[in-house]
């Protein structure tokens, strides 16, 4: 059975375990109603529309 030759430092261990390098930029798309950037499959925060239907009432 293989045995480690030297102790792995906490910093090296934690760098390996960290998921910082796995982070991705969030996806954005344009709202078809108002043209504002929004997260896909969510209600637009600017106009309140989702798939062409008004879900949230927004004041003008």
PDB file of N, CA, C and O in Angstrom:
ATOM      1  N   UNK A   1       0.839  -1.182   0.000  1.00  0.00           N
ATOM      2  CA  UNK A   1       0.000   0.000   0.000  1.00  0.00           C
ATOM      3  C   UNK A   1       0.877   1.236   0.000  1.00  0.00           C
ATOM      4  O   UNK A   1       1.879   1.288   0.714  1.00  0.00           O
ATOM      5  N   UNK A   2       0.506   2.249  -0.808  1.00  0.00           N
ATOM      6  CA  UNK A   2       1.297   3.470  -0.919  1.00  0.00           C
ATOM      7  C   UNK A   2       1.105   4.342   0.312  1.00  0.00           C
ATOM      8  O   UNK A   2       0.000   4.469   0.839  1.00  0.00           O
ATOM      9  N   UNK A   3       2.207   4.940   0.759  1.00  0.00           N
ATOM     10  CA  UNK A   3       2.193   5.812   1.922  1.00  0.00           C
ATOM     11  C   UNK A   3       2.793   7.152   1.504  1.00  0.00           C
ATOM     12  O   UNK A   3       3.829   7.168   0.839  1.00  0.00           O
ATOM     13  N   UNK A   4       2.168   8.297   1.878  1.00  0.00           N
ATOM     14  CA  UNK A   4       2.732   9.594   1.511  1.00  0.00           C
ATOM     15  C   UNK A   4       4.124   9.785   2.105  1.00  0.00           C
ATOM     16  O   UNK A   4       4.362   9.443   3.263  1.00  0.00           O
ATOM     17  N   UNK A   5       5.042  10.333   1.311  1.00  0.00           N
ATOM     18  CA  UNK A   5       6.416  10.533   1.771  1.00  0.00           C
ATOM     19  C   UNK A   5       6.504  11.716   2.728  1.00  0.00           C
ATOM     20  O   UNK A   5       7.236  11.669   3.717  1.00  0.00           O
ATOM     21  N   UNK A   6       5.740  12.797   2.426  1.00  0.00           N
ATOM     22  CA  UNK A   6       5.760  13.989   3.279  1.00  0.00           C
ATOM     23  C   UNK A   6       4.334  14.453   3.564  1.00  0.00           C
ATOM     24  O   UNK A   6       3.408  14.155   2.810  1.00  0.00           O
ATOM     25  N   UNK A   7       4.176  15.184   4.659  1.00  0.00           N
ATOM     26  CA  UNK A   7       2.875  15.739   5.020  1.00  0.00           C
ATOM     27  C   UNK A   7       2.493  16.827   4.019  1.00  0.00           C
ATOM     28  O   UNK A   7       3.322  17.657   3.647  1.00  0.00           O
ATOM     29  N   UNK A   8       1.251  16.815   3.594  1.00  0.00           N
ATOM     30  CA  UNK A   8       0.737  17.859   2.706  1.00  0.00           C
ATOM     31  C   UNK A   8       0.309  19.027   3.583  1.00  0.00           C
ATOM     32  O   UNK A   8      -0.469  18.862   4.523  1.00  0.00           O
ATOM     33  N   UNK A   9       0.831  20.219   3.261  1.00  0.00           N
ATOM     34  CA  UNK A   9       0.518  21.396   4.078  1.00  0.00           C
ATOM     35  C   UNK A   9      -0.969  21.745   3.972  1.00  0.00           C
ATOM     36  O   UNK A   9      -1.645  21.365   3.016  1.00  0.00           O
ATOM     37  N   UNK A  10      -1.457  22.471   4.970  1.00  0.00           N
ATOM     38  CA  UNK A  10      -2.875  22.857   4.986  1.00  0.00           C
ATOM     39  C   UNK A  10      -3.214  23.749   3.801  1.00  0.00           C
ATOM     40  O   UNK A  10      -4.295  23.633   3.224  1.00  0.00           O
ATOM     41  N   UNK A  11      -2.295  24.638   3.436  1.00  0.00           N
ATOM     42  CA  UNK A  11      -2.541  25.545   2.311  1.00  0.00           C
ATOM     43  C   UNK A  11      -2.663  24.759   1.004  1.00  0.00           C
ATOM     44  O   UNK A  11      -3.554  25.014   0.193  1.00  0.00           O
ATOM     45  N   UNK A  12      -1.762  23.810   0.815  1.00  0.00           N
ATOM     46  CA  UNK A  12      -1.798  23.007  -0.408  1.00  0.00           C
ATOM     47  C   UNK A  12      -3.060  22.137  -0.460  1.00  0.00           C
ATOM     48  O   UNK A  12      -3.696  22.010  -1.506  1.00  0.00           O
ATOM     49  N   UNK A  13      -3.406  21.550   0.673  1.00  0.00           N
ATOM     50  CA  UNK A  13      -4.618  20.730   0.759  1.00  0.00           C
ATOM     51  C   UNK A  13      -5.862  21.563   0.462  1.00  0.00           C
ATOM     52  O   UNK A  13      -6.731  21.145  -0.303  1.00  0.00           O
ATOM     53  N   UNK A  14      -5.940  22.761   1.081  1.00  0.00           N
ATOM     54  CA  UNK A  14      -7.118  23.605   0.910  1.00  0.00           C
ATOM     55  C   UNK A  14      -7.226  24.163  -0.500  1.00  0.00           C
ATOM     56  O   UNK A  14      -8.330  24.339  -1.015  1.00  0.00           O
ATOM     57  N   UNK A  15      -6.074  24.447  -1.136  1.00  0.00           N
ATOM     58  CA  UNK A  15      -6.102  24.900  -2.529  1.00  0.00           C
ATOM     59  C   UNK A  15      -6.693  23.822  -3.427  1.00  0.00           C
ATOM     60  O   UNK A  15      -7.457  24.122  -4.345  1.00  0.00           O
ATOM     61  N   UNK A  16      -6.345  22.585  -3.166  1.00  0.00           N
ATOM     62  CA  UNK A  16      -6.861  21.479  -3.958  1.00  0.00           C
ATOM     63  C   UNK A  16      -8.359  21.296  -3.738  1.00  0.00           C
ATOM     64  O   UNK A  16      -9.101  21.018  -4.681  1.00  0.00           O
ATOM     65  N   UNK A  17      -8.795  21.450  -2.506  1.00  0.00           N
ATOM     66  CA  UNK A  17     -10.202  21.235  -2.175  1.00  0.00           C
ATOM     67  C   UNK A  17     -11.097  22.406  -2.539  1.00  0.00           C
ATOM     68  O   UNK A  17     -12.309  22.238  -2.675  1.00  0.00           O
ATOM     69  N   UNK A  18     -10.520  23.591  -2.699  1.00  0.00           N
ATOM     70  CA  UNK A  18     -11.337  24.784  -2.950  1.00  0.00           C
ATOM     71  C   UNK A  18     -12.017  24.680  -4.308  1.00  0.00           C
ATOM     72  O   UNK A  18     -11.502  24.055  -5.235  1.00  0.00           O
ATOM     73  N   UNK A  19     -13.154  25.291  -4.401  1.00  0.00           N
ATOM     74  CA  UNK A  19     -13.887  25.286  -5.668  1.00  0.00           C
ATOM     75  C   UNK A  19     -13.852  26.657  -6.320  1.00  0.00           C
ATOM     76  O   UNK A  19     -14.695  26.950  -7.168  1.00  0.00           O
ATOM     77  N   UNK A  20     -12.903  27.501  -5.952  1.00  0.00           N
ATOM     78  CA  UNK A  20     -12.813  28.851  -6.513  1.00  0.00           C
ATOM     79  C   UNK A  20     -12.598  28.788  -8.013  1.00  0.00           C
ATOM     80  O   UNK A  20     -13.190  29.571  -8.756  1.00  0.00           O
ATOM     81  N   UNK A  21     -11.763  27.873  -8.467  1.00  0.00           N
ATOM     82  CA  UNK A  21     -11.457  27.775  -9.888  1.00  0.00           C
ATOM     83  C   UNK A  21     -12.615  27.222 -10.701  1.00  0.00           C
ATOM     84  O   UNK A  21     -12.579  27.258 -11.931  1.00  0.00           O
ATOM     85  N   UNK A  22     -13.650  26.707 -10.026  1.00  0.00           N
ATOM     86  CA  UNK A  22     -14.792  26.140 -10.729  1.00  0.00           C
ATOM     87  C   UNK A  22     -15.897  27.167 -10.995  1.00  0.00           C
ATOM     88  O   UNK A  22     -16.850  26.874 -11.717  1.00  0.00           O
ATOM     89  N   UNK A  23     -15.775  28.371 -10.415  1.00  0.00           N
ATOM     90  CA  UNK A  23     -16.825  29.369 -10.570  1.00  0.00           C
ATOM     91  C   UNK A  23     -16.954  29.810 -12.017  1.00  0.00           C
ATOM     92  O   UNK A  23     -15.955  29.944 -12.723  1.00  0.00           O
ATOM     93  N   UNK A  24     -18.179  30.034 -12.456  1.00  0.00           N
ATOM     94  CA  UNK A  24     -18.448  30.481 -13.817  1.00  0.00           C
ATOM     95  C   UNK A  24     -19.208  31.789 -13.779  1.00  0.00           C
ATOM     96  O   UNK A  24     -19.895  32.107 -12.808  1.00  0.00           O
ATOM     97  N   UNK A  25     -19.072  32.526 -14.840  1.00  0.00           N
ATOM     98  CA  UNK A  25     -19.790  33.791 -14.956  1.00  0.00           C
ATOM     99  C   UNK A  25     -21.276  33.493 -15.155  1.00  0.00           C
ATOM    100  O   UNK A  25     -21.622  32.622 -15.953  1.00  0.00           O
ATOM    101  N   UNK A  26     -22.159  34.197 -14.445  1.00  0.00           N
ATOM    102  CA  UNK A  26     -23.586  33.932 -14.617  1.00  0.00           C
ATOM    103  C   UNK A  26     -24.051  34.303 -16.021  1.00  0.00           C
ATOM    104  O   UNK A  26     -23.565  35.263 -16.617  1.00  0.00           O
ATOM    105  N   UNK A  27     -24.989  33.536 -16.530  1.00  0.00           N
ATOM    106  CA  UNK A  27     -25.520  33.777 -17.869  1.00  0.00           C
ATOM    107  C   UNK A  27     -26.523  34.927 -17.822  1.00  0.00           C
ATOM    108  O   UNK A  27     -27.293  35.059 -16.870  1.00  0.00           O
ATOM    109  N   UNK A  28     -26.501  35.748 -18.855  1.00  0.00           N
ATOM    110  CA  UNK A  28     -27.448  36.845 -18.986  1.00  0.00           C
ATOM    111  C   UNK A  28     -28.053  36.814 -20.381  1.00  0.00           C
ATOM    112  O   UNK A  28     -27.409  36.392 -21.342  1.00  0.00           O
ATOM    113  N   UNK A  29     -29.284  37.261 -20.479  1.00  0.00           N
ATOM    114  CA  UNK A  29     -29.927  37.410 -21.779  1.00  0.00           C
ATOM    115  C   UNK A  29     -30.733  38.702 -21.750  1.00  0.00           C
ATOM    116  O   UNK A  29     -30.992  39.259 -20.683  1.00  0.00           O
ATOM    117  N   UNK A  30     -31.126  39.170 -22.924  1.00  0.00           N
ATOM    118  CA  UNK A  30     -31.918  40.398 -23.008  1.00  0.00           C
ATOM    119  C   UNK A  30     -33.387  40.061 -22.837  1.00  0.00           C
ATOM    120  O   UNK A  30     -33.881  39.068 -23.373  1.00  0.00           O
ATOM    121  N   UNK A  31     -34.066  40.890 -22.094  1.00  0.00           N
ATOM    122  CA  UNK A  31     -35.513  40.735 -21.919  1.00  0.00           C
ATOM    123  C   UNK A  31     -36.185  41.065 -23.248  1.00  0.00           C
ATOM    124  O   UNK A  31     -35.924  42.127 -23.814  1.00  0.00           O
ATOM    125  N   UNK A  32     -37.049  40.179 -23.765  1.00  0.00           N
ATOM    126  CA  UNK A  32     -37.704  40.472 -25.048  1.00  0.00           C
ATOM    127  C   UNK A  32     -38.697  41.631 -24.960  1.00  0.00           C
ATOM    128  O   UNK A  32     -39.052  42.216 -25.984  1.00  0.00           O
ATOM    129  N   UNK A  33     -39.142  41.964 -23.770  1.00  0.00           N
ATOM    130  CA  UNK A  33     -40.131  43.032 -23.616  1.00  0.00           C
ATOM    131  C   UNK A  33     -39.485  44.409 -23.502  1.00  0.00           C
ATOM    132  O   UNK A  33     -39.891  45.342 -24.194  1.00  0.00           O
ATOM    133  N   UNK A  34     -38.473  44.543 -22.624  1.00  0.00           N
ATOM    134  CA  UNK A  34     -37.886  45.864 -22.388  1.00  0.00           C
ATOM    135  C   UNK A  34     -36.430  45.978 -22.848  1.00  0.00           C
ATOM    136  O   UNK A  34     -35.910  47.089 -22.953  1.00  0.00           O
ATOM    137  N   UNK A  35     -35.758  44.845 -23.128  1.00  0.00           N
ATOM    138  CA  UNK A  35     -34.380  44.887 -23.605  1.00  0.00           C
ATOM    139  C   UNK A  35     -33.328  44.956 -22.517  1.00  0.00           C
ATOM    140  O   UNK A  35     -32.137  45.027 -22.817  1.00  0.00           O
ATOM    141  N   UNK A  36     -33.742  44.937 -21.263  1.00  0.00           N
ATOM    142  CA  UNK A  36     -32.811  44.984 -20.128  1.00  0.00           C
ATOM    143  C   UNK A  36     -32.158  43.606 -19.946  1.00  0.00           C
ATOM    144  O   UNK A  36     -32.766  42.583 -20.260  1.00  0.00           O
ATOM    145  N   UNK A  37     -30.913  43.586 -19.437  1.00  0.00           N
ATOM    146  CA  UNK A  37     -30.252  42.312 -19.167  1.00  0.00           C
ATOM    147  C   UNK A  37     -30.897  41.642 -17.960  1.00  0.00           C
ATOM    148  O   UNK A  37     -31.214  42.290 -16.963  1.00  0.00           O
ATOM    149  N   UNK A  38     -31.087  40.318 -18.075  1.00  0.00           N
ATOM    150  CA  UNK A  38     -31.718  39.568 -16.997  1.00  0.00           C
ATOM    151  C   UNK A  38     -31.169  38.150 -16.989  1.00  0.00           C
ATOM    152  O   UNK A  38     -30.579  37.707 -17.974  1.00  0.00           O
ATOM    153  N   UNK A  39     -31.359  37.434 -15.881  1.00  0.00           N
ATOM    154  CA  UNK A  39     -30.965  36.035 -15.774  1.00  0.00           C
ATOM    155  C   UNK A  39     -32.023  35.208 -16.494  1.00  0.00           C
ATOM    156  O   UNK A  39     -33.215  35.433 -16.284  1.00  0.00           O
ATOM    157  N   UNK A  40     -31.621  34.249 -17.342  1.00  0.00           N
ATOM    158  CA  UNK A  40     -32.619  33.463 -18.071  1.00  0.00           C
ATOM    159  C   UNK A  40     -33.519  32.638 -17.143  1.00  0.00           C
ATOM    160  O   UNK A  40     -33.097  32.217 -16.066  1.00  0.00           O
ATOM    161  N   UNK A  41     -34.743  32.417 -17.571  1.00  0.00           N
ATOM    162  CA  UNK A  41     -35.758  31.633 -16.847  1.00  0.00           C
ATOM    163  C   UNK A  41     -36.157  32.283 -15.530  1.00  0.00           C
ATOM    164  O   UNK A  41     -36.546  31.592 -14.589  1.00  0.00           O
ATOM    165  N   UNK A  42     -36.062  33.610 -15.457  1.00  0.00           N
ATOM    166  CA  UNK A  42     -36.491  34.351 -14.273  1.00  0.00           C
ATOM    167  C   UNK A  42     -37.339  35.540 -14.731  1.00  0.00           C
ATOM    168  O   UNK A  42     -37.260  35.956 -15.887  1.00  0.00           O
ATOM    169  N   UNK A  43     -38.131  36.070 -13.839  1.00  0.00           N
ATOM    170  CA  UNK A  43     -38.928  37.260 -14.123  1.00  0.00           C
ATOM    171  C   UNK A  43     -37.984  38.449 -14.265  1.00  0.00           C
ATOM    172  O   UNK A  43     -37.044  38.595 -13.483  1.00  0.00           O
ATOM    173  N   UNK A  44     -38.227  39.282 -15.241  1.00  0.00           N
ATOM    174  CA  UNK A  44     -37.398  40.473 -15.455  1.00  0.00           C
ATOM    175  C   UNK A  44     -37.624  41.437 -14.286  1.00  0.00           C
ATOM    176  O   UNK A  44     -38.762  41.770 -13.955  1.00  0.00           O
ATOM    177  N   UNK A  45     -36.550  41.871 -13.681  1.00  0.00           N
ATOM    178  CA  UNK A  45     -36.649  42.786 -12.550  1.00  0.00           C
ATOM    179  C   UNK A  45     -37.015  44.195 -12.951  1.00  0.00           C
ATOM    180  O   UNK A  45     -37.462  44.982 -12.117  1.00  0.00           O
ATOM    181  N   UNK A  46     -36.830  44.525 -14.222  1.00  0.00           N
ATOM    182  CA  UNK A  46     -37.112  45.880 -14.695  1.00  0.00           C
ATOM    183  C   UNK A  46     -38.589  46.063 -15.038  1.00  0.00           C
ATOM    184  O   UNK A  46     -39.218  47.021 -14.589  1.00  0.00           O
ATOM    185  N   UNK A  47     -39.142  45.145 -15.833  1.00  0.00           N
ATOM    186  CA  UNK A  47     -40.527  45.320 -16.290  1.00  0.00           C
ATOM    187  C   UNK A  47     -41.515  44.336 -15.655  1.00  0.00           C
ATOM    188  O   UNK A  47     -42.721  44.582 -15.690  1.00  0.00           O
ATOM    189  N   UNK A  48     -41.036  43.230 -15.075  1.00  0.00           N
ATOM    190  CA  UNK A  48     -41.921  42.277 -14.409  1.00  0.00           C
ATOM    191  C   UNK A  48     -42.547  41.251 -15.336  1.00  0.00           C
ATOM    192  O   UNK A  48     -43.498  40.574 -14.946  1.00  0.00           O
ATOM    193  N   UNK A  49     -42.031  41.117 -16.570  1.00  0.00           N
ATOM    194  CA  UNK A  49     -42.585  40.165 -17.523  1.00  0.00           C
ATOM    195  C   UNK A  49     -41.781  38.866 -17.529  1.00  0.00           C
ATOM    196  O   UNK A  49     -40.572  38.871 -17.293  1.00  0.00           O
ATOM    197  N   UNK A  50     -42.469  37.753 -17.801  1.00  0.00           N
ATOM    198  CA  UNK A  50     -41.824  36.461 -17.992  1.00  0.00           C
ATOM    199  C   UNK A  50     -42.552  35.733 -19.105  1.00  0.00           C
ATOM    200  O   UNK A  50     -43.751  35.479 -18.995  1.00  0.00           O
ATOM    201  N   UNK A  51     -41.854  35.396 -20.163  1.00  0.00           N
ATOM    202  CA  UNK A  51     -42.412  34.723 -21.346  1.00  0.00           C
ATOM    203  C   UNK A  51     -43.598  35.493 -21.924  1.00  0.00           C
ATOM    204  O   UNK A  51     -44.597  34.892 -22.322  1.00  0.00           O
ATOM    205  N   UNK A  52     -43.488  36.816 -21.968  1.00  0.00           N
ATOM    206  CA  UNK A  52     -44.524  37.656 -22.567  1.00  0.00           C
ATOM    207  C   UNK A  52     -45.743  37.887 -21.697  1.00  0.00           C
ATOM    208  O   UNK A  52     -46.704  38.513 -22.146  1.00  0.00           O
ATOM    209  N   UNK A  53     -45.733  37.402 -20.468  1.00  0.00           N
ATOM    210  CA  UNK A  53     -46.873  37.585 -19.560  1.00  0.00           C
ATOM    211  C   UNK A  53     -46.419  38.441 -18.396  1.00  0.00           C
ATOM    212  O   UNK A  53     -45.347  38.206 -17.839  1.00  0.00           O
ATOM    213  N   UNK A  54     -47.225  39.442 -18.012  1.00  0.00           N
ATOM    214  CA  UNK A  54     -46.888  40.295 -16.878  1.00  0.00           C
ATOM    215  C   UNK A  54     -47.132  39.517 -15.582  1.00  0.00           C
ATOM    216  O   UNK A  54     -48.266  39.161 -15.259  1.00  0.00           O
ATOM    217  N   UNK A  55     -46.061  39.264 -14.859  1.00  0.00           N
ATOM    218  CA  UNK A  55     -46.144  38.495 -13.613  1.00  0.00           C
ATOM    219  C   UNK A  55     -46.149  39.431 -12.421  1.00  0.00           C
ATOM    220  O   UNK A  55     -46.893  39.211 -11.465  1.00  0.00           O
ATOM    221  N   UNK A  56     -45.338  40.463 -12.462  1.00  0.00           N
ATOM    222  CA  UNK A  56     -45.260  41.451 -11.389  1.00  0.00           C
ATOM    223  C   UNK A  56     -45.731  42.809 -11.888  1.00  0.00           C
ATOM    224  O   UNK A  56     -45.370  43.226 -12.989  1.00  0.00           O
ATOM    225  N   UNK A  57     -46.510  43.478 -11.110  1.00  0.00           N
ATOM    226  CA  UNK A  57     -46.949  44.827 -11.450  1.00  0.00           C
ATOM    227  C   UNK A  57     -45.846  45.824 -11.122  1.00  0.00           C
ATOM    228  O   UNK A  57     -45.388  45.890  -9.981  1.00  0.00           O
ATOM    229  N   UNK A  58     -45.416  46.598 -12.112  1.00  0.00           N
ATOM    230  CA  UNK A  58     -44.382  47.606 -11.911  1.00  0.00           C
ATOM    231  C   UNK A  58     -44.974  48.978 -12.200  1.00  0.00           C
ATOM    232  O   UNK A  58     -45.717  49.157 -13.165  1.00  0.00           O
ATOM    233  N   UNK A  59     -44.631  49.952 -11.345  1.00  0.00           N
ATOM    234  CA  UNK A  59     -45.098  51.328 -11.577  1.00  0.00           C
ATOM    235  C   UNK A  59     -44.246  51.984 -12.646  1.00  0.00           C
ATOM    236  O   UNK A  59     -43.041  51.746 -12.730  1.00  0.00           O
ATOM    237  N   UNK A  60     -44.873  52.802 -13.452  1.00  0.00           N
ATOM    238  CA  UNK A  60     -44.145  53.481 -14.542  1.00  0.00           C
ATOM    239  C   UNK A  60     -43.303  54.610 -14.048  1.00  0.00           C
ATOM    240  O   UNK A  60     -42.634  55.275 -14.839  1.00  0.00           O
TER     241      UNK A  60
END
